[in-house]
Each structure stands twice: as structure tokens, then as C-alpha cells.
Amino acid sequence: MMSLLLAMIYIAFIGLGLPDSLFGTAWPAIYSEFGLSMSLGGVITSIVYTGTMVSSLSSARVIGRFGTGKVTAFSTVLTAIAILGFSFSGNFLTLCLLAIPLGLGAGAIDTALNNYVSLHYSAAQMSLLHCFYGVGVTVSPFILSLAMQQSGGWRNGYRIAFGIQMAISVLLFLALPLWRKAAAQSGTGQGGETLPEDQFEAIPLREIVRIPGVKVMWCLFFASCAIEGTCNGWSATFLVEQRGQTADAAAGTVLFYFLGMALGRLTSGILATRLPCWKIIRLGQVVLGIALLLLLIPGVPALTTLALLLIGAGNGPMFPNFNYLTPEAFGPERSPAVMGVQMAVASATLMVVPVVFGGVVRLIGIGCFPLFLLACFAVMVGAMVRAKQVWPQS
């Protein structure tokens, strides 16, 4: 029963990843068709992340009332409707309005499923969950690239994605009885016995802040997501402007970063059967530190490619392992509320830090890219030192 439910959760996480890479891939075609400024894409992305943060912060109350299964199924439908709406949009205002349900749905799915898997499944299964997110974000550009070769262009790509998302939604609604049956069984997560979802605590933010260790975990999320967001948004520009690659070559090189992230999470899932989460996190940080030092070395394209691959591999396991540790660190009854704020911190970081780095680039130049990543890594190392004081087992 739990294995079948886990398969449904993995499918839901494919659906979570599906819209995340749609907009960025389609945006050049969209702003050209609508006659918009290229920079306006950041506005839509910011609206999506704002919706994600709002949804994440209210997730504990919603999950406690409706349950993870219903929240996931309805939220997936919400994202599907937003995707379909994008395909029929004709102006910038419509895109902004549709970004709201897209962000709200994504935030609810992310928080609900991360919390459920951390409570009921193993650390290995948590890492594999995020591998399936990688499947979703990889499929979208492939769909769009095929669609944009046809007469329907990017709109057809969005409609194909809508069809996939709706199919996932149907599966999730059909799977709702699995959640009820699983709730009747003993938990297989860290605490042994499962806490009923109606006993989750909806804790105000001012009280969450006072929980020992919460700010330390926020710093860890911030540092990891800052590295991820900066690499996502600026690594190709760094390769073109600083390392002399063509745009096509840079795009191919950046793919190694995403490949490294997927491999890092897969490796984390394998290692989790033998090693505790904190050990995997520390091993990832060693790989990440070496990778950032390699990135400082100019003039050797193969070395730059290896550095990006290792950055993805080292940083990739951080997010799923931080999530998995939440019930252990803060208690199962408080984990949805704490997890929701953590997702909000992650979304805010992914939204704000790349913009901040853009301002740094205008002042100093893109050559500071490796140094900026090292500064984020220093925050992560400092937070890990503090984590050792809060959780001696770390």
C-alpha cells in the first residue's frame, strides 16, 4: 500500500516540476509575440514565487483540515488550469493573473509532499522524490522545443503540458483512497507511529521563529537555494562573457550542472540506505567546496564543465535532506508549519538572490560569479557549525 502511494507521490512531483521550466523556455517566444520587454519575465516569475510563499506559509492549516492527498490533487488541478490559461493568454496582464494560481498550487504541493515523505518514508525515498521533480523540469523544454517547430508554437507546447498535468491530476484523484488506507496503517517514518494530520499544529510565524534551530535551518536553505538560483540564472552568462564560450556551447555546458544535480540526488538516495542525512550533507559540502575552487580556474573549458557538474552534484542533495530532517529536528506535530516557512524561505531566496546578483554584476562585472557562490557557500558552512551546536548528532 505504502509503495503504491509512494509511486503516486513521485508522479505528483513530476507534475510539480513540469511548469517550473515551461515559462523560462517559452519566454523568448512570448515576449516577441506580445511585443514586451525581455525584462518583464522577471515580474511574472516573482508573482509565481510570491504565490508559492503565501501557499507555503498557510500549508499547515490547510493540510490539517483537508489532508495531504486532497491538497495535492486539487493543487495539481490548479496548476493545470493555469498552464492552460497561459496557452490562451494574449497580453501581459493575463500572464500575471495566471501566475497567481500557478504559484499557489506549486507551493501547496511542494510543502504537503515534502512533509508527508519526511514523516512516512526514508531519506533515500526523499532524495528520489526530488529526482522525479528533475524529470518534470527536463520534460518541459523538450515538449516546447518540439512544439515550437510546428505551427502552433509555444501555445501548443503549453497545451501538451496541460494534458500531461491533467492526466496526473486524474491519477491523484483516483489515488485518494490510498491516502485513507495508508493513514490506517502504522507509519514507516522516523518516529515509528504516524501522527494524524488533524493533529498538526498551525503555529504562528512569531512562534516558529522562537523554536530552537529554526533560524539555523533557514540559513542552510538560504545558502543552498542561493547557489542554485544563481547558477540557474547566471551560469550561461558567465560562460559567454567571462569564459568566451558561444551561446550554444554555454547552453550545452550548463546542462552538466542540471545533470550533476540529478546525479547528486540519486547518489544521495543510494547513500541514505547506509549513512545518516547529516553525513550525506557534509559529503555534499565537501564536493561543493572543491567544485567552487575549480570554478575559479580560467582557461580550461573541460575544468569549467567539471566544476558545474560537481556544483550540481554537491548542492543537489541539500534540499531533500534538509526537508527530511525537519520532523526529526522540530517534531512531527510541528513539521508542516516549520516546513511551510522553510519552503517560503527557499522560494524567496530563489526569487531575490539572482536579482541581487544582477545588481552586483552591474557594479563589478560577471567575473565575480565564482566569488559570489563562494560567499553563499561560506554562509552554509557557518550554519553547519551552528547546527552542530543545536543538534550534536549533526
PyMOL commands that set and color helices and strands:
alter all, ss='L'
color gray80, all
select helices_A, chain A and resi 2-20+22-34+38-57+59-66+68-88+92-120+123-147+153-174+176-183+197-199+205-208+214-241+247-271+277-295+301-315+318-330+335-364+366-390
alter helices_A, ss='H'
color red, helices_A
deselect
rebuild
show_as cartoon
